[in-house]
């Protein structure tokens, strides 16, 4: 039992670390002015409010974005209809435009200020987290609750 618990803990730690690495790489590729090395150094400090607020805010967003992309891919994999897959693609593109414009609007009070990029990152993070939850609920759908889609049974393959 102790070995099993250790293996589970190792797997969870490794998976979390892998997701963080993906978020770090995605952020470094983004147009935020940070290198992977700078991002890693700040995260090691803990993003506890004493460091680079913008870096930590954007990193928080990218963590949620990685989770959303994983859930989106799984949802696309399970959808059985090409028409529904295309509808999801269109919906996601429209949602991304909405997220961007909504966050610019909702942070308008900080226009011209240095905090605005932090506020936009926090807005993107919150909206992305909510979108991922929506997709997760659809994946959990068993036909008796929520907006259900005809999905392929992953075990039937």
PyMOL commands that set and color helices and strands:
alter all, ss='L'
color gray80, all
select helices_A, chain A and resi 2-29+36-45+53-78+82-106+108-110+116-140+154-156
alter helices_A, ss='H'
color red, helices_A
deselect
rebuild
show_as cartoon
